[in-house]
Amino acid sequence: MKTFLLVAAFVTSFGASAQVYVNPTIFNFGNSVQVQIYNTNDFDISCSGSVNMYTQQNRMESGYYFDQVRKGSMSMRSFYLMNMNDRVNYTSHSIFCQKVR
């Protein structure tokens, strides 16, 4: 019986923090990138994760994105390279969003 209650509590904890699938848009401006998240849901979301910038000089720089996006609005953040003489080749991200209670 204890095991059943423990498993039931574990499963319901995942339902409480349901992940929301939002696709961040990342724009590459050469020496910086801009992340935009549009919340088209009818509830507020909280998004966080890293943004990785891979450069022409074979370096990788990271920035951390965190914001609470209200329903029907958008969030925008810019990340700049440390070396302004370098250029961003491509980017990747691991930004995930959750519904705010």
Disulfide bonds with the S-S distance in Angstrom:
Cys47-Cys97 2.05
